[in-house]
Amino acid sequence: MPGIVDEENRTAVYSANLGWRDLPLAALLEDASGLPVSLGHDVRAGGAAECRLGAARDARDVWFVPVGTGISAAVFCDGRPVRAHGYAGELGHVVVEPDGEPCSCGARGCLETVASAAAIAAAYSARSGRRVDGAAGVGALLAQGDPDARAVWDRAVDALATAFATVAALLAPEVVVLGGGLAEAGALLLDPLRASLARRLTFQRRPELVPAALGDMAGCLGAGLAAWRTTDGAMPLGRPARERPEAAS
């Protein structure tokens, strides 16, 4: 599920979209079904799948960052997930523009207000006075040389690079896997993002920026891996596939 999920205590701590707080969801589902239940976070599940089966399968220090309506991250250090009782990985609420737009979280200038797919589309409409079909529409206009699309896209890329530079300084990932709808822009996003990030780093480890390999199936596969872990405690979530070769089959 989305929101703040405490896997250890099997509790849905908070979900703004669903209106849940401190819900013992796993226990409720077990009582209703008579089956063992594994409760997980949607992005961490997708990240686990990318680490085990996808774009980061040979890496141990990984950030999986889906950029869509919002921005979140799954954090893996030394091959294991960083959960912090569900609070880790809220990359979308790193402030990149201190005097920027209000965010739904109550702060201003969070990454989500600049670089989420919804924010990119809204910024283009506000700047140009024209409606656009999401961030993909802005990307299409960018490819056609639209100056308003260029300004909005560059701002989003710079915001992402600023956030990733902070990540590089604090946790030094070797790979950042970009997923979600915005990552489908491919080189249109990745090439300028790599260049913008490189300008911000000095001594830090420079993460490789790669597109997600599993697409919309990442969360489904991650849920399957979590269920496997529930019945097979020998396979910790986030362990690289090279240490468990049969996981790829």
N, C-alpha and C positions, 0 to 999 in steps of 0.2 A: 504494500500500500504506500501512498505518498505521505509526505509530512514528516513529523518527528516520530521515528519508530525505535523503540527500545527492544532489540532482539533478545538480549539476555533475560529481561523480565517479561518478554513476550507481550508487550503492551503497545497499543497505538497511543502515543503520548499526546500528539496534537495533529490534526489535519484541518486546515482552514476550509478546504473545499468540501469536506465531508461533515464538518461540524463535530468531530469527535475529540474528546479529551480523556486521557488516562483510561482508555477502554481496554480491558483484559481480553483482547479479541481472540487470541489463540485458545485460551481456556473456554471461552464461549463456543467456539467452533468445535472444539474437542467434545464438549458436553452434547452438542447438537448432533454430531456425526459419529461419535464413538471411535474416531480415528485420530492418530497423532497428527498434530498440526505444527508447521513451522511458519512463524511470522517474520516477514522481512520487509525491507524498504525497496521500492521499485527501482531506484537508481543503483543502489548497492547490488541488487540482484543482477541488473544488466552489466554492471562493472565486473562482477564475479565471472559472468559468462565470457566477457571479453578477455579477462585474464586467463581463464582456463582454456577457452576454445577459439578465441578470436584474435583481434589485432594486437593484444599485449601478452600473448601466451608465452613469450620468451623473456618477459620482464618481471621484476620483483617489486619495483617502486613505481606505482602507476596511479594516475588520476584518470577516471572516466567521467567526461563532462558532456552530458546531453544538453544541447542548446535548442530549446523549443519555446513553448509559451512561457516557461520559466527557465532558470538555470540552476542546476544542482551538481553535485560531484560525488563520486564514490572514490574513497582514498584507500590505497593499499601500500603499506610500507613493509619491506622485507617479506613480501608475499602474503601478508595478512591484512584483513580489513581493519581500518580505524573507524570505530563506531562512536565512542564517547557517549554511550547511552542514547544514541540517535542524533546527537547534535553536531557531529562532525560532517564536513563536506558542504556546508551551506555557502558555496562559492558565489551564488547569485546575490548574496547580501554583503559581499565585500564592497565597501564604498570606493568608487572610482571617480566620482565627481561630487566633492563635498557640498557644493551649493546646487546640486542637481535637482532632478524631479523627485517629488515624494514617491516613496515606495509603499507597497501594501503592508510591509512589515513595520512601518512607522518611522523609518529612517529616510534620509534623502540621498539621492545619487548612487544607489546600489547598482551593481553590475546589471541586474535584471531590468532596470529602468532605461538602460542604454543599448544593451546587446542581445536581449531576448528577441525571439522572432516577432512577438507582439510589439515590443518597443520599437524595433526597426520599421515595421509597417506604419505604426502610429507617427513616428518621427518624419517619415517620408510624406505622409498625408498632411501633417501640420506644416511642413516646409514648402511643399509644392501646391497644396490645395487640391490634390487629386487623390482619389481612392486607389488603393493598390491591393492586389491579392496576396497579402502576407509578405513575409520576408523573401519568399521565392520570387514574388513579383518585383520586389526591389532589386534582387539579383539579376533578373532578366533585363530590367531597365539599365542597370549598371553595365551589363554586357553590350548594350546599345549606345553607351556613351552619355547617358542622362546625367547632368551635373548634380542635380539634387540627390539622385541615388548614390552618386560618388561621395558626396559630403556625408550622408547618413551612414553609408557603409564604412567609410574610413573612421568615423567616430566610434562605431561599434567595434571595429577591429582594434583600434587603439585601446578601448576599454578592456577588451578581452586580454590584450597583451599586458596591460597594467596588472590585471588580476593574476595572470599566469606568472608574471615576474615575481609577484609576492609569493606565490606558491613555490616557485623555483628557489627562492631564498630561504623559505621556511622548511620545506620538506623534500626538496631536490628530487622530484620524480625523474625517472629516465624516459618515461613515455607518458604523453597526455593523449588519450583517445577521445576524439570529438565525435559525438553522436547527435541524434535529434535532427529535426528538419533543416536547421541552418547548415549543418555539416554536409548536407546533400549538395551544397553549392560547390563542393570539391575545391579545385585549385583557386577558384574565385575568392574563396575564404582563406584557404590554408596558405597560399603563397604570400599574401600581404601580412597575414598573422605571424608567420614564421619570421619575416623580415622585421616586423614591428617588435616582436619579442626579442630578437637578437640584438636590436639597438638598445634594449633596456638592461641586458645582462652584461656583467663584467667577469667576475670570477666564478659565478654560479654554474652548477651543472646545467647544460642546455638540453632541455627535454626534447625528444623527438615528437613532433605533432603529427598524428596519423588519424585517418578517418576510421570510424567504427566498422567492423567487418560483419557484424551479425544483424544489423538493421533493427527492424521492429521485433525480431525474434529474441533479442538479447534478454529482455525481461522474462520471457517465457522459459528460456533455457536456464537463466539464473534461478528461477523458481524451482525448476526441476533439480538443479544442483543442490538447492537448499533442502528439498525433500530428501534427496539422497544423503545429505549430511545428517539429517535427523535420524535416519536409520543406520548410518555408518559413520560413527564419530571419528573414525580414523582419517577422514578427508576434510580438513579445515577449509572453510570458505575462503576463496582467494588464493589458494595454493596453485602455483603455475602448473600448466598441463605437462610440462617436460618432466615433472616429478611424479606424475601419475599418467603415463602414456595412454592407458586404456580409456582415459576420460575423453579423448578425442573421438573415440569410436561410437 
